[in-house]
């Protein structure tokens, strides 16, 4: 199964992934359509931890604790893509799924997919329709810095092992200069804000 992986060292907190996710989940699929719309659904959030940024969304765990905890059966796994899917029509908004999710990836509000005019759970569905059409998830396609990738888990582990061996044998691998510059600016900005408080 392919999953979305994050290289937080490459994340520049541009939030293009958030915008792409909002557009993908909005009925208009346009930026102007979602502006000011309180029902806009954003399944990925870029969080800041000190001077680092990290995009957070559903990890489509195996086993999926949210699916096991859901008493109404609103959460299931797509057999073709392996994505953990939430059906808002069956959701009772009991928040059991959110309580057991270790990634804080499930939120509640009235979205365009909620038919009964009430708050329901919503989460990343791995852009399931896009993946079935051999497209990348919207957030991955929008990521300009390469912080998000959509890959097979086993292939990623093999690539990481080769990279680690290369670094061990040939010396430390460095990030491109523009990433280092941006990270240094974020460190300074964070230090300045921390000093003011």
N, C-alpha and C positions, 0 to 999 in steps of 0.2 A: 504494500500500500504506500502511495506517495503521501508525504506530509509537508507542511510548511515549516521550514527551519529558519531560525533567526541568528544572524551574526551581528551581535549588538555593537561590536567595535566599528562596524560600517554604518550603523544607523546615525543619520544626521538630524533626526527629529523634524523632518520636513512635513510630516503628516500626510503625504500623498497617499499612503495606504488607507488612512481613515477616509479621505475624500473619495477615493475609488470605491471603497466598500459602501459608503453612503449612496453613491450614484448607482451602484449595482443593485442595491436593495430598495431603491425608490421606484415607484411605478413609472415615472417619467424618464428614468435613466439619464437625467441631465443635471448639471450643476445648478442651473437656474431654477429647476423644479424643486430641488430640495431646500433651497434657501428659505429660512423662516418656517419651515414645516416641522412642527413639534413631533410628528410621527416618524421622522427620519430615523432609520435603524442603522447604527454603526457597530459592527461586530468586532472591530479591532481598535485598540486604544494604545497610543504611544505614551508610555509612562516615563517619567524622569526619576532616576535614582541618583542623587547628588548630581554629578556632571555627565552621567551616562543616560542614554535613551534606550528604551526597550519596547518594541511592539508586542502587545499581549492580546491573544485571542484563544479560542478553543484549540486544544491540542489533539482532539479526537482520540482520546486515550484508549488503550486496550489492556484491561477491561475498562469500560466507561462507567465510572461511579455514578454519574448523573443519571444514566440510563437505568442502572440498578435501583436508584433511589426514587425514581418517578413512579408514584402510585397510580397515575392515570394512563400510563403507557404512551405518553406524548413524545417520548424520546426513543428513537430507534437507530439502527445502523444500516446504511445503504450497503447492500451485499456486493455491488459492483465496484464502488469507489472506496468503501470502508469509512465514509464520513458519518459522523454522529449527527443525526437530523432531528430537529424539534418541530413537531406539528402544533402550531398555535391554537388550532381548533379544539384540540384535546387537552390543552394546558389548563389546569385549575389554579395556577398562580400560587401554589402552596409553598414554593421556594425550597423544597427539599433538594432539588438539583443544585441550586446555588449554594446551599449549606455544605454539600459534600465536594464541590468543585475546588481543587487545590489551586487553580489558576485564576480564580475570580473572573471567569469568562462568561458567566450567565448574568444577564440583567433583566429588569422588568419595566415595561411601560406599554402604552397602547401604540402599536405600530400599524403600518398599512396591511400587514398580514393578519392582524387580529380582527376577525370578522364581527365580534360581538360587542365592540365599543368598550373594551375594558383592558386593564393591564394584563399582559401575559409575559412569559419568559421569552427571551430571544438570545440567540448566540450564533456564532459562525457556523455556516453549513458547508464550508470548504468550497463555496461557489459550485455546488454539486452539478448543476446543469452545464456550467462552463467546462468543468473537468470531464464530464461525459462526452463533450464535443471536442475533446483534446485541446482545450484552451487552458491557460494558466488561471489560477484564482485572481480576482481583480486586484487584491492588495499586492500580490507578487508581480503582476504585470505593471503596476504603477510605481514600484520601488526603483528609484533612479540610482541609488548608491550600491545596490546589490546586497543589502542587508537581509532581504527575504528571498528564499529560494524554495522551489517546490520539487522535491526529490524523493527517491526511494531511500528508506532508512538504511538498509544494508549497504547501498552504494555510497552513501554519505560516510558511514563508518569506515569503509575501505579507503575512501579518498582522504579522510582525516588521518588514518594510520600512515598512509604514504607521506602526507604533508608533515606529520610529526617526525617521521624518520628522516625526511629531507632536512628539516630544521635541526634535528639532533646531529646529523652528520656534517651539514654544511654551514651551520651557524644560524643565528636568529633571523627570522623572516620579518620584514618590516612592512607596515601599512603604507600605502601611497602618501605622499607629502600632504595632499589636500585633506585627507582624513586626519592626519596627525595635527595639522594646523587647526582644523575645526574642533577637535577634541581639546586642544590646549585653550582655545577661546572659551569653550564651555566650562573648563576647569576654572579659568579666571573669573568668568561671570558668576559661577556658583560661589567661589571664594569671596567675591565682592558682596554678593547678596547675603551670604552667611555672616560677614563682618558687620553689615549694617544692622542686623537684628540683635 
